[in-house]
Amino acid sequence: SVFLAAMVRGVAKAQAQAKNQKKMDAAKGGVSERGAQMKALKIICPQCKTAMPSYPVFKMHWESKHSGEIPPESTFEGV
């Protein structure tokens, strides 16, 4: 009877492992937005190297974090 219980548990264990493997495979194939986010960051601050998506955001960043003349938008064209 101990042998029979071990056999049943062995089958249940194998089924649980297969179920868990399917669950892990499904989770692994998730959609990541990291690459799209990195492509959207087109402007890099020349002083602190922080990436920003657009020139207006860069201007706000420069005004709040740095002093001096704001680099013109033409500096970042074609980036």
Contacts in CASP RR format, 6 or more apart in sequence:
PFRMAT RR
TARGET T0000
AUTHOR 0000-0000-0000
METHOD contacts of the structure
MODEL  1
SVFLAAMVRGVAKAQAQAKNQKKMDAAKGGVSERGAQMKALKIICPQCKT
AMPSYPVFKMHWESKHSGEIPPESTFEGV
38 51 0 8 1.000
40 53 0 8 1.000
41 51 0 8 1.000
41 52 0 8 1.000
41 53 0 8 1.000
42 51 0 8 1.000
42 52 0 8 1.000
42 53 0 8 1.000
42 54 0 8 1.000
42 76 0 8 1.000
42 79 0 8 1.000
43 51 0 8 1.000
43 52 0 8 1.000
43 53 0 8 1.000
43 54 0 8 1.000
43 55 0 8 1.000
43 57 0 8 1.000
43 58 0 8 1.000
43 76 0 8 1.000
43 79 0 8 1.000
44 50 0 8 1.000
44 51 0 8 1.000
44 52 0 8 1.000
44 79 0 8 1.000
45 51 0 8 1.000
45 52 0 8 1.000
45 58 0 8 1.000
45 61 0 8 1.000
45 62 0 8 1.000
45 65 0 8 1.000
45 66 0 8 1.000
46 71 0 8 1.000
46 75 0 8 1.000
47 66 0 8 1.000
48 65 0 8 1.000
48 66 0 8 1.000
50 61 0 8 1.000
52 58 0 8 1.000
52 61 0 8 1.000
55 73 0 8 1.000
55 76 0 8 1.000
58 76 0 8 1.000
59 70 0 8 1.000
62 70 0 8 1.000
62 71 0 8 1.000
63 70 0 8 1.000
END
